Amino acid sequence: MTSDLGSSEPDQAATIRLDPAVLDDWWSQVRPFSVVIASLDLRRATLVSVDEFALVAGSSAFVERAGGKPLPEARASFAAYAEDMKRASRHLPEVAAKYGCG
């Protein structure tokens, strides 16, 4: 089912019915993120974690605009955050390494 967001919106919303097993498989790929917001073509995404951080994915230009800093600086910032918070959220260093920040 789709929802029309208006003619001025280039992207529209879609609701997809999933088998619970498919959803579990998908979540195992993106955890520890609880919310994923993605463009329809999956070229851009924001992954939001319960650990008070978000991961932005897409082209370098998109990520730099969303993060407000050059990509190497953003990666270094996240690596430092992951190291600083590893006692509270033990998975953060693994997340940082997985996304090229460690």
Jmol script that loads the backbone (N, CA, C; Angstrom):
load data "model"
ATOM      1  N   MET A   1       0.845  -1.152   0.000  1.00  0.00           N
ATOM      2  CA  MET A   1       0.000   0.000   0.000  1.00  0.00           C
ATOM      3  C   MET A   1       0.902   1.229   0.000  1.00  0.00           C
ATOM      4  N   THR A   2       0.554   2.276  -0.731  1.00  0.00           N
ATOM      5  CA  THR A   2       1.325   3.507  -0.754  1.00  0.00           C
ATOM      6  C   THR A   2       0.477   4.653  -0.228  1.00  0.00           C
ATOM      7  N   SER A   3       1.152   5.686   0.233  1.00  0.00           N
ATOM      8  CA  SER A   3       0.480   6.890   0.715  1.00  0.00           C
ATOM      9  C   SER A   3       0.976   8.061  -0.096  1.00  0.00           C
ATOM     10  N   ASP A   4       0.077   8.834  -0.661  1.00  0.00           N
ATOM     11  CA  ASP A   4       0.438  10.003  -1.446  1.00  0.00           C
ATOM     12  C   ASP A   4       0.801  11.144  -0.497  1.00  0.00           C
ATOM     13  N   LEU A   5       2.028  11.613  -0.589  1.00  0.00           N
ATOM     14  CA  LEU A   5       2.484  12.708   0.267  1.00  0.00           C
ATOM     15  C   LEU A   5       2.337  14.068  -0.401  1.00  0.00           C
ATOM     16  N   GLY A   6       1.732  14.104  -1.566  1.00  0.00           N
ATOM     17  CA  GLY A   6       1.507  15.367  -2.261  1.00  0.00           C
ATOM     18  C   GLY A   6       2.395  15.500  -3.484  1.00  0.00           C
ATOM     19  N   SER A   7       1.929  16.291  -4.426  1.00  0.00           N
ATOM     20  CA  SER A   7       2.640  16.415  -5.704  1.00  0.00           C
ATOM     21  C   SER A   7       3.984  17.120  -5.570  1.00  0.00           C
ATOM     22  N   SER A   8       4.194  17.884  -4.505  1.00  0.00           N
ATOM     23  CA  SER A   8       5.472  18.584  -4.334  1.00  0.00           C
ATOM     24  C   SER A   8       6.560  17.675  -3.756  1.00  0.00           C
ATOM     25  N   GLU A   9       6.202  16.475  -3.312  1.00  0.00           N
ATOM     26  CA  GLU A   9       7.171  15.547  -2.737  1.00  0.00           C
ATOM     27  C   GLU A   9       7.682  14.584  -3.803  1.00  0.00           C
ATOM     28  N   PRO A  10       8.997  14.560  -4.054  1.00  0.00           N
ATOM     29  CA  PRO A  10       9.526  13.646  -5.077  1.00  0.00           C
ATOM     30  C   PRO A  10       9.444  12.176  -4.664  1.00  0.00           C
ATOM     31  N   ASP A  11       9.509  11.906  -3.371  1.00  0.00           N
ATOM     32  CA  ASP A  11       9.418  10.540  -2.877  1.00  0.00           C
ATOM     33  C   ASP A  11       8.087  10.363  -2.161  1.00  0.00           C
ATOM     34  N   GLN A  12       7.547   9.188  -2.220  1.00  0.00           N
ATOM     35  CA  GLN A  12       6.275   8.874  -1.590  1.00  0.00           C
ATOM     36  C   GLN A  12       6.492   7.792  -0.544  1.00  0.00           C
ATOM     37  N   ALA A  13       5.497   7.562   0.288  1.00  0.00           N
ATOM     38  CA  ALA A  13       5.603   6.566   1.350  1.00  0.00           C
ATOM     39  C   ALA A  13       5.028   5.237   0.888  1.00  0.00           C
ATOM     40  N   ALA A  14       5.571   4.169   1.405  1.00  0.00           N
ATOM     41  CA  ALA A  14       5.067   2.835   1.080  1.00  0.00           C
ATOM     42  C   ALA A  14       4.993   2.005   2.347  1.00  0.00           C
ATOM     43  N   THR A  15       3.947   1.236   2.475  1.00  0.00           N
ATOM     44  CA  THR A  15       3.791   0.296   3.573  1.00  0.00           C
ATOM     45  C   THR A  15       3.917  -1.100   2.986  1.00  0.00           C
ATOM     46  N   ILE A  16       4.759  -1.913   3.590  1.00  0.00           N
ATOM     47  CA  ILE A  16       5.025  -3.249   3.062  1.00  0.00           C
ATOM     48  C   ILE A  16       4.713  -4.272   4.144  1.00  0.00           C
ATOM     49  N   ARG A  17       3.966  -5.293   3.802  1.00  0.00           N
ATOM     50  CA  ARG A  17       3.688  -6.383   4.744  1.00  0.00           C
ATOM     51  C   ARG A  17       4.835  -7.385   4.665  1.00  0.00           C
ATOM     52  N   LEU A  18       5.343  -7.746   5.840  1.00  0.00           N
ATOM     53  CA  LEU A  18       6.457  -8.687   5.888  1.00  0.00           C
ATOM     54  C   LEU A  18       6.136  -9.867   6.791  1.00  0.00           C
ATOM     55  N   ASP A  19       6.666 -10.985   6.431  1.00  0.00           N
ATOM     56  CA  ASP A  19       6.632 -12.157   7.281  1.00  0.00           C
ATOM     57  C   ASP A  19       7.542 -11.859   8.486  1.00  0.00           C
ATOM     58  N   PRO A  20       7.137 -12.194   9.706  1.00  0.00           N
ATOM     59  CA  PRO A  20       7.987 -11.922  10.878  1.00  0.00           C
ATOM     60  C   PRO A  20       9.405 -12.472  10.757  1.00  0.00           C
ATOM     61  N   ALA A  21       9.584 -13.613  10.115  1.00  0.00           N
ATOM     62  CA  ALA A  21      10.924 -14.186   9.950  1.00  0.00           C
ATOM     63  C   ALA A  21      11.782 -13.303   9.051  1.00  0.00           C
ATOM     64  N   VAL A  22      11.176 -12.731   8.013  1.00  0.00           N
ATOM     65  CA  VAL A  22      11.902 -11.821   7.128  1.00  0.00           C
ATOM     66  C   VAL A  22      12.324 -10.578   7.902  1.00  0.00           C
ATOM     67  N   LEU A  23      11.424 -10.062   8.726  1.00  0.00           N
ATOM     68  CA  LEU A  23      11.750  -8.886   9.535  1.00  0.00           C
ATOM     69  C   LEU A  23      12.863  -9.202  10.527  1.00  0.00           C
ATOM     70  N   ASP A  24      12.836 -10.369  11.150  1.00  0.00           N
ATOM     71  CA  ASP A  24      13.908 -10.769  12.069  1.00  0.00           C
ATOM     72  C   ASP A  24      15.252 -10.869  11.348  1.00  0.00           C
ATOM     73  N   ASP A  25      15.245 -11.435  10.146  1.00  0.00           N
ATOM     74  CA  ASP A  25      16.473 -11.540   9.357  1.00  0.00           C
ATOM     75  C   ASP A  25      17.020 -10.160   9.027  1.00  0.00           C
ATOM     76  N   TRP A  26      16.128  -9.255   8.620  1.00  0.00           N
ATOM     77  CA  TRP A  26      16.547  -7.885   8.290  1.00  0.00           C
ATOM     78  C   TRP A  26      17.127  -7.209   9.520  1.00  0.00           C
ATOM     79  N   TRP A  27      16.443  -7.348  10.670  1.00  0.00           N
ATOM     80  CA  TRP A  27      16.930  -6.675  11.872  1.00  0.00           C
ATOM     81  C   TRP A  27      18.283  -7.213  12.291  1.00  0.00           C
ATOM     82  N   SER A  28      18.521  -8.497  12.090  1.00  0.00           N
ATOM     83  CA  SER A  28      19.825  -9.048  12.459  1.00  0.00           C
ATOM     84  C   SER A  28      20.946  -8.434  11.629  1.00  0.00           C
ATOM     85  N   GLN A  29      20.617  -7.940  10.437  1.00  0.00           N
ATOM     86  CA  GLN A  29      21.622  -7.296   9.586  1.00  0.00           C
ATOM     87  C   GLN A  29      21.898  -5.860   9.999  1.00  0.00           C
ATOM     88  N   VAL A  30      20.911  -5.171  10.555  1.00  0.00           N
ATOM     89  CA  VAL A  30      21.084  -3.739  10.857  1.00  0.00           C
ATOM     90  C   VAL A  30      21.222  -3.435  12.339  1.00  0.00           C
ATOM     91  N   ARG A  31      21.028  -4.415  13.215  1.00  0.00           N
ATOM     92  CA  ARG A  31      21.105  -4.103  14.646  1.00  0.00           C
ATOM     93  C   ARG A  31      22.451  -3.497  14.970  1.00  0.00           C
ATOM     94  N   PRO A  32      22.624  -2.614  15.855  1.00  0.00           N
ATOM     95  CA  PRO A  32      21.740  -2.243  16.951  1.00  0.00           C
ATOM     96  C   PRO A  32      20.759  -1.115  16.602  1.00  0.00           C
ATOM     97  N   PHE A  33      20.495  -0.920  15.355  1.00  0.00           N
ATOM     98  CA  PHE A  33      19.613   0.176  14.967  1.00  0.00           C
ATOM     99  C   PHE A  33      18.153  -0.245  15.078  1.00  0.00           C
ATOM    100  N   SER A  34      17.347   0.652  15.616  1.00  0.00           N
ATOM    101  CA  SER A  34      15.941   0.357  15.838  1.00  0.00           C
ATOM    102  C   SER A  34      15.052   0.939  14.759  1.00  0.00           C
ATOM    103  N   VAL A  35      15.498   2.005  14.136  1.00  0.00           N
ATOM    104  CA  VAL A  35      14.723   2.682  13.103  1.00  0.00           C
ATOM    105  C   VAL A  35      15.627   2.907  11.903  1.00  0.00           C
ATOM    106  N   VAL A  36      15.138   2.565  10.738  1.00  0.00           N
ATOM    107  CA  VAL A  36      15.874   2.826   9.505  1.00  0.00           C
ATOM    108  C   VAL A  36      14.965   3.640   8.596  1.00  0.00           C
ATOM    109  N   ILE A  37      15.462   4.789   8.167  1.00  0.00           N
ATOM    110  CA  ILE A  37      14.744   5.631   7.217  1.00  0.00           C
ATOM    111  C   ILE A  37      15.592   5.644   5.955  1.00  0.00           C
ATOM    112  N   ALA A  38      15.021   5.192   4.847  1.00  0.00           N
ATOM    113  CA  ALA A  38      15.790   5.060   3.614  1.00  0.00           C
ATOM    114  C   ALA A  38      15.010   5.624   2.440  1.00  0.00           C
ATOM    115  N   SER A  39      15.765   6.089   1.440  1.00  0.00           N
ATOM    116  CA  SER A  39      15.129   6.496   0.194  1.00  0.00           C
ATOM    117  C   SER A  39      14.609   5.240  -0.503  1.00  0.00           C
ATOM    118  N   LEU A  40      13.640   5.414  -1.385  1.00  0.00           N
ATOM    119  CA  LEU A  40      13.045   4.255  -2.054  1.00  0.00           C
ATOM    120  C   LEU A  40      14.071   3.442  -2.828  1.00  0.00           C
ATOM    121  N   ASP A  41      15.084   4.116  -3.390  1.00  0.00           N
ATOM    122  CA  ASP A  41      16.102   3.397  -4.154  1.00  0.00           C
ATOM    123  C   ASP A  41      17.248   2.886  -3.274  1.00  0.00           C
ATOM    124  N   LEU A  42      17.139   3.110  -1.974  1.00  0.00           N
ATOM    125  CA  LEU A  42      18.125   2.684  -0.971  1.00  0.00           C
ATOM    126  C   LEU A  42      19.501   3.317  -1.173  1.00  0.00           C
ATOM    127  N   ARG A  43      19.550   4.468  -1.840  1.00  0.00           N
ATOM    128  CA  ARG A  43      20.832   5.148  -2.045  1.00  0.00           C
ATOM    129  C   ARG A  43      21.199   6.040  -0.860  1.00  0.00           C
ATOM    130  N   ARG A  44      20.220   6.348  -0.011  1.00  0.00           N
ATOM    131  CA  ARG A  44      20.450   7.181   1.167  1.00  0.00           C
ATOM    132  C   ARG A  44      19.675   6.576   2.326  1.00  0.00           C
ATOM    133  N   ALA A  45      20.263   6.646   3.519  1.00  0.00           N
ATOM    134  CA  ALA A  45      19.555   6.110   4.684  1.00  0.00           C
ATOM    135  C   ALA A  45      20.080   6.746   5.956  1.00  0.00           C
ATOM    136  N   THR A  46      19.228   6.772   6.941  1.00  0.00           N
ATOM    137  CA  THR A  46      19.599   7.156   8.291  1.00  0.00           C
ATOM    138  C   THR A  46      19.170   6.018   9.196  1.00  0.00           C
ATOM    139  N   LEU A  47      20.092   5.510   9.973  1.00  0.00           N
ATOM    140  CA  LEU A  47      19.813   4.424  10.906  1.00  0.00           C
ATOM    141  C   LEU A  47      19.897   5.006  12.303  1.00  0.00           C
ATOM    142  N   VAL A  48      18.843   4.851  13.087  1.00  0.00           N
ATOM    143  CA  VAL A  48      18.782   5.450  14.416  1.00  0.00           C
ATOM    144  C   VAL A  48      18.851   4.344  15.457  1.00  0.00           C
ATOM    145  N   SER A  49      19.702   4.545  16.441  1.00  0.00           N
ATOM    146  CA  SER A  49      19.948   3.548  17.475  1.00  0.00           C
ATOM    147  C   SER A  49      19.306   3.967  18.785  1.00  0.00           C
ATOM    148  N   VAL A  50      19.042   2.993  19.632  1.00  0.00           N
ATOM    149  CA  VAL A  50      18.571   3.292  20.982  1.00  0.00           C
ATOM    150  C   VAL A  50      19.704   3.845  21.836  1.00  0.00           C
ATOM    151  N   ASP A  51      20.917   3.806  21.331  1.00  0.00           N
ATOM    152  CA  ASP A  51      22.088   4.282  22.067  1.00  0.00           C
ATOM    153  C   ASP A  51      22.369   5.762  21.824  1.00  0.00           C
ATOM    154  N   GLU A  52      21.375   6.497  21.364  1.00  0.00           N
ATOM    155  CA  GLU A  52      21.479   7.948  21.188  1.00  0.00           C
ATOM    156  C   GLU A  52      22.458   8.359  20.094  1.00  0.00           C
ATOM    157  N   PHE A  53      22.579   7.578  19.050  1.00  0.00           N
ATOM    158  CA  PHE A  53      23.358   8.013  17.901  1.00  0.00           C
ATOM    159  C   PHE A  53      22.643   7.556  16.644  1.00  0.00           C
ATOM    160  N   ALA A  54      22.951   8.214  15.560  1.00  0.00           N
ATOM    161  CA  ALA A  54      22.383   7.839  14.262  1.00  0.00           C
ATOM    162  C   ALA A  54      23.531   7.637  13.295  1.00  0.00           C
ATOM    163  N   LEU A  55      23.353   6.724  12.381  1.00  0.00           N
ATOM    164  CA  LEU A  55      24.325   6.461  11.334  1.00  0.00           C
ATOM    165  C   LEU A  55      23.690   6.895  10.027  1.00  0.00           C
ATOM    166  N   VAL A  56      24.389   7.705   9.272  1.00  0.00           N
ATOM    167  CA  VAL A  56      23.884   8.187   7.995  1.00  0.00           C
ATOM    168  C   VAL A  56      24.661   7.483   6.895  1.00  0.00           C
ATOM    169  N   ALA A  57      23.948   6.933   5.929  1.00  0.00           N
ATOM    170  CA  ALA A  57      24.584   6.203   4.833  1.00  0.00           C
ATOM    171  C   ALA A  57      24.144   6.782   3.507  1.00  0.00           C
ATOM    172  N   GLY A  58      25.032   6.789   2.550  1.00  0.00           N
ATOM    173  CA  GLY A  58      24.728   7.290   1.211  1.00  0.00           C
ATOM    174  C   GLY A  58      26.006   7.740   0.543  1.00  0.00           C
ATOM    175  N   SER A  59      25.860   8.587  -0.458  1.00  0.00           N
ATOM    176  CA  SER A  59      27.045   9.113  -1.137  1.00  0.00           C
ATOM    177  C   SER A  59      27.852   9.967  -0.156  1.00  0.00           C
ATOM    178  N   SER A  60      29.120  10.162  -0.448  1.00  0.00           N
ATOM    179  CA  SER A  60      29.968  10.989   0.427  1.00  0.00           C
ATOM    180  C   SER A  60      29.379  12.383   0.589  1.00  0.00           C
ATOM    181  N   ALA A  61      28.893  12.969  -0.500  1.00  0.00           N
ATOM    182  CA  ALA A  61      28.316  14.314  -0.433  1.00  0.00           C
ATOM    183  C   ALA A  61      27.101  14.337   0.482  1.00  0.00           C
ATOM    184  N   PHE A  62      26.225  13.319   0.380  1.00  0.00           N
ATOM    185  CA  PHE A  62      25.043  13.257   1.235  1.00  0.00           C
ATOM    186  C   PHE A  62      25.432  13.121   2.700  1.00  0.00           C
ATOM    187  N   VAL A  63      26.364  12.227   2.991  1.00  0.00           N
ATOM    188  CA  VAL A  63      26.786  11.995   4.372  1.00  0.00           C
ATOM    189  C   VAL A  63      27.436  13.255   4.950  1.00  0.00           C
ATOM    190  N   GLU A  64      28.264  13.921   4.168  1.00  0.00           N
ATOM    191  CA  GLU A  64      28.912  15.137   4.653  1.00  0.00           C
ATOM    192  C   GLU A  64      27.888  16.246   4.923  1.00  0.00           C
ATOM    193  N   ARG A  65      26.892  16.377   4.044  1.00  0.00           N
ATOM    194  CA  ARG A  65      25.846  17.382   4.289  1.00  0.00           C
ATOM    195  C   ARG A  65      25.051  17.048   5.546  1.00  0.00           C
ATOM    196  N   ALA A  66      24.674  15.778   5.693  1.00  0.00           N
ATOM    197  CA  ALA A  66      23.877  15.360   6.845  1.00  0.00           C
ATOM    198  C   ALA A  66      24.671  15.487   8.146  1.00  0.00           C
ATOM    199  N   GLY A  67      25.946  15.144   8.109  1.00  0.00           N
ATOM    200  CA  GLY A  67      26.782  15.185   9.305  1.00  0.00           C
ATOM    201  C   GLY A  67      27.387  16.535   9.614  1.00  0.00           C
ATOM    202  N   GLY A  68      27.387  17.417   8.629  1.00  0.00           N
ATOM    203  CA  GLY A  68      27.911  18.754   8.853  1.00  0.00           C
ATOM    204  C   GLY A  68      29.421  18.845   8.935  1.00  0.00           C
ATOM    205  N   LYS A  69      30.119  17.815   8.442  1.00  0.00           N
ATOM    206  CA  LYS A  69      31.585  17.852   8.464  1.00  0.00           C
ATOM    207  C   LYS A  69      32.120  16.898   7.414  1.00  0.00           C
ATOM    208  N   PRO A  70      33.391  17.059   7.028  1.00  0.00           N
ATOM    209  CA  PRO A  70      33.990  16.136   6.049  1.00  0.00           C
ATOM    210  C   PRO A  70      33.948  14.699   6.563  1.00  0.00           C
ATOM    211  N   LEU A  71      33.832  13.760   5.652  1.00  0.00           N
ATOM    212  CA  LEU A  71      33.700  12.346   5.996  1.00  0.00           C
ATOM    213  C   LEU A  71      34.824  11.829   6.899  1.00  0.00           C
ATOM    214  N   PRO A  72      36.096  12.113   6.615  1.00  0.00           N
ATOM    215  CA  PRO A  72      37.145  11.614   7.522  1.00  0.00           C
ATOM    216  C   PRO A  72      36.976  12.147   8.949  1.00  0.00           C
ATOM    217  N   GLU A  73      36.564  13.397   9.078  1.00  0.00           N
ATOM    218  CA  GLU A  73      36.352  13.980  10.404  1.00  0.00           C
ATOM    219  C   GLU A  73      35.160  13.319  11.102  1.00  0.00           C
ATOM    220  N   ALA A  74      34.095  13.054  10.356  1.00  0.00           N
ATOM    221  CA  ALA A  74      32.921  12.389  10.929  1.00  0.00           C
ATOM    222  C   ALA A  74      33.272  10.981  11.392  1.00  0.00           C
ATOM    223  N   ARG A  75      34.049  10.264  10.582  1.00  0.00           N
ATOM    224  CA  ARG A  75      34.461   8.908  10.972  1.00  0.00           C
ATOM    225  C   ARG A  75      35.324   8.934  12.230  1.00  0.00           C
ATOM    226  N   ALA A  76      36.244   9.878  12.299  1.00  0.00           N
ATOM    227  CA  ALA A  76      37.100   9.996  13.483  1.00  0.00           C
ATOM    228  C   ALA A  76      36.275  10.347  14.721  1.00  0.00           C
ATOM    229  N   SER A  77      35.294  11.227  14.548  1.00  0.00           N
ATOM    230  CA  SER A  77      34.417  11.604  15.672  1.00  0.00           C
ATOM    231  C   SER A  77      33.644  10.403  16.182  1.00  0.00           C
ATOM    232  N   PHE A  78      33.111   9.590  15.241  1.00  0.00           N
ATOM    233  CA  PHE A  78      32.342   8.426  15.672  1.00  0.00           C
ATOM    234  C   PHE A  78      33.250   7.391  16.325  1.00  0.00           C
ATOM    235  N   ALA A  79      34.450   7.217  15.818  1.00  0.00           N
ATOM    236  CA  ALA A  79      35.396   6.279  16.433  1.00  0.00           C
ATOM    237  C   ALA A  79      35.707   6.704  17.863  1.00  0.00           C
ATOM    238  N   ALA A  80      35.905   7.999  18.080  1.00  0.00           N
ATOM    239  CA  ALA A  80      36.169   8.502  19.429  1.00  0.00           C
ATOM    240  C   ALA A  80      34.950   8.302  20.330  1.00  0.00           C
ATOM    241  N   TYR A  81      33.761   8.563  19.796  1.00  0.00           N
ATOM    242  CA  TYR A  81      32.521   8.349  20.553  1.00  0.00           C
ATOM    243  C   TYR A  81      32.379   6.878  20.935  1.00  0.00           C
ATOM    244  N   ALA A  82      32.633   5.990  19.989  1.00  0.00           N
ATOM    245  CA  ALA A  82      32.520   4.555  20.251  1.00  0.00           C
ATOM    246  C   ALA A  82      33.489   4.123  21.344  1.00  0.00           C
ATOM    247  N   GLU A  83      34.695   4.628  21.281  1.00  0.00           N
ATOM    248  CA  GLU A  83      35.693   4.287  22.303  1.00  0.00           C
ATOM    249  C   GLU A  83      35.268   4.829  23.666  1.00  0.00           C
ATOM    250  N   ASP A  84      34.792   6.057  23.695  1.00  0.00           N
ATOM    251  CA  ASP A  84      34.374   6.705  24.938  1.00  0.00           C
ATOM    252  C   ASP A  84      33.174   6.000  25.578  1.00  0.00           C
ATOM    253  N   MET A  85      32.271   5.482  24.767  1.00  0.00           N
ATOM    254  CA  MET A  85      31.023   4.902  25.264  1.00  0.00           C
ATOM    255  C   MET A  85      31.024   3.376  25.321  1.00  0.00           C
ATOM    256  N   LYS A  86      32.165   2.740  25.086  1.00  0.00           N
ATOM    257  CA  LYS A  86      32.182   1.282  24.966  1.00  0.00           C
ATOM    258  C   LYS A  86      31.793   0.552  26.248  1.00  0.00           C
ATOM    259  N   ARG A  87      31.962   1.171  27.392  1.00  0.00           N
ATOM    260  CA  ARG A  87      31.533   0.506  28.629  1.00  0.00           C
ATOM    261  C   ARG A  87      30.009   0.461  28.725  1.00  0.00           C
ATOM    262  N   ALA A  88      29.347   1.526  28.295  1.00  0.00           N
ATOM    263  CA  ALA A  88      27.884   1.576  28.343  1.00  0.00           C
ATOM    264  C   ALA A  88      27.254   0.798  27.191  1.00  0.00           C
ATOM    265  N   SER A  89      27.900   0.826  26.047  1.00  0.00           N
ATOM    266  CA  SER A  89      27.374   0.147  24.849  1.00  0.00           C
ATOM    267  C   SER A  89      28.513  -0.631  24.209  1.00  0.00           C
ATOM    268  N   ARG A  90      28.696  -1.855  24.654  1.00  0.00           N
ATOM    269  CA  ARG A  90      29.848  -2.660  24.247  1.00  0.00           C
ATOM    270  C   ARG A  90      29.942  -2.911  22.747  1.00  0.00           C
ATOM    271  N   HIS A  91      28.842  -2.776  22.035  1.00  0.00           N
ATOM    272  CA  HIS A  91      28.848  -3.045  20.597  1.00  0.00           C
ATOM    273  C   HIS A  91      29.364  -1.866  19.768  1.00  0.00           C
ATOM    274  N   LEU A  92      29.526  -0.685  20.354  1.00  0.00           N
ATOM    275  CA  LEU A  92      29.913   0.498  19.578  1.00  0.00           C
ATOM    276  C   LEU A  92      31.246   0.356  18.849  1.00  0.00           C
ATOM    277  N   PRO A  93      32.305  -0.169  19.449  1.00  0.00           N
ATOM    278  CA  PRO A  93      33.540  -0.332  18.677  1.00  0.00           C
ATOM    279  C   PRO A  93      33.354  -1.236  17.453  1.00  0.00           C
ATOM    280  N   GLU A  94      32.511  -2.272  17.581  1.00  0.00           N
ATOM    281  CA  GLU A  94      32.235  -3.150  16.443  1.00  0.00           C
ATOM    282  C   GLU A  94      31.469  -2.399  15.344  1.00  0.00           C
ATOM    283  N   VAL A  95      30.516  -1.560  15.740  1.00  0.00           N
ATOM    284  CA  VAL A  95      29.771  -0.750  14.780  1.00  0.00           C
ATOM    285  C   VAL A  95      30.729   0.202  14.066  1.00  0.00           C
ATOM    286  N   ALA A  96      31.599   0.853  14.835  1.00  0.00           N
ATOM    287  CA  ALA A  96      32.566   1.782  14.248  1.00  0.00           C
ATOM    288  C   ALA A  96      33.456   1.075  13.221  1.00  0.00           C
ATOM    289  N   ALA A  97      33.944  -0.102  13.586  1.00  0.00           N
ATOM    290  CA  ALA A  97      34.796  -0.863  12.660  1.00  0.00           C
ATOM    291  C   ALA A  97      34.014  -1.290  11.425  1.00  0.00           C
ATOM    292  N   LYS A  98      32.780  -1.742  11.618  1.00  0.00           N
ATOM    293  CA  LYS A  98      31.964  -2.210  10.490  1.00  0.00           C
ATOM    294  C   LYS A  98      31.756  -1.113   9.441  1.00  0.00           C
ATOM    295  N   TYR A  99      31.628   0.130   9.894  1.00  0.00           N
ATOM    296  CA  TYR A  99      31.352   1.241   8.989  1.00  0.00           C
ATOM    297  C   TYR A  99      32.593   2.093   8.689  1.00  0.00           C
ATOM    298  N   GLY A 100      33.788   1.522   8.902  1.00  0.00           N
ATOM    299  CA  GLY A 100      35.019   2.188   8.504  1.00  0.00           C
ATOM    300  C   GLY A 100      35.447   3.330   9.381  1.00  0.00           C
ATOM    301  N   CYS A 101      35.010   3.315  10.642  1.00  0.00           N
ATOM    302  CA  CYS A 101      35.339   4.417  11.551  1.00  0.00           C
ATOM    303  C   CYS A 101      36.385   4.011  12.589  1.00  0.00           C
ATOM    304  N   GLY A 102      36.731   2.754  12.631  1.00  0.00           N
ATOM    305  CA  GLY A 102      37.629   2.289  13.692  1.00  0.00           C
ATOM    306  C   GLY A 102      39.039   2.120  13.243  1.00  0.00           C
TER     307      GLY A 102
END
end "model"
wireframe off; spacefill off
backbone 0.3
color backbone group
